[in-house]
Amino acid sequence: MTRAERVRALLDEYARQRYQNEREQREREREAFARDPELEALRARSVSLAAQSLRAAMNEPDADKRRAIAGDMRQKGALLNAETRRRLRALGLPEDYLEEHYRCPVCRDTGYVGDAPARFCACFERRLAMGEQSGQGAQTFEAFNAAFVPEENGQRARLLEAKGLLEEFADRYPQARWRNIVLSGAGGLGKSFLLNCVYERVNSRGFAATRTTAYRMFDAMRRRHVGDAEDADGFAALLETPFLLVDDLGTEPMMRNITVEYLFLLINERMEAGLSTMATTNLTPAQIQERYGERVCSRLFDRASALTIKLEGKDLRLHGIR
Ligand SMILES: [Zn+2]
């Protein structure tokens, strides 16, 4: 990977992190609101207080009175916040339970700090440098080294078996035994590494392939849905590429009328056209069914054409692969 590609991949990861932060915050909200409905009422009062004050300030020509409105809003807001914190404590929850939590509070998981021209946050620079050291430029079957993988519980044997099947696929594509591949398992087991190996091998044999993340795939779907003319080819390219590799399926945002519908369209059209698709995912088949429904699931795991590999074991990042 070039530096530009690494930056883009890392920015994708940061975007996914932000969506996850929001999801987790909404989940905490749902839980807290269910246990104490007054918390939801307090949230609603805070929102309407801010909106009302803003409107009043905009319609007030006198600067002193505008300041008074702002001061009044702060005071009332502080009272509402204090009551919220008190109620959270009463539930045995942390006071910041309803706020968004960030992996990096400095950049709020955007990867950037400062106004234009913004620069990369220290956390982003660190991650970028880490990727350079661990040699992300060489995610190939040749560079694959199972010596890092713990032998216990058959983890190394399973990974080697997965590698063997994927290498067979990549060497025989497009005449391989399977048309589609789903590589599942928890994070850090080397799924992305293996996806990159397959991509590199197929590419180096002279076949066109497109590698993307679930997040970028979703972005193309969303743009197609809203008719973004500038990116009209994004989704079409995913439909038409002879071999599509999607990393991290399941981490893309779930948006009504988009995610499930377009994913089904994508998989279905590609299968009808006889094109190959590979996906890695942290989700189990049951979770895939729950998230995307039966139609997507039955296409994805179609017995006649799909190879499903499940990796299990310990996080390999701790052992140096990746
Ligand atoms: Zn940061």
Residues whose N, C-alpha, C, O or C-beta is under 5 A from the ligand:
A	BS01	ZN	C104 V106 C107 C121 C123 F124
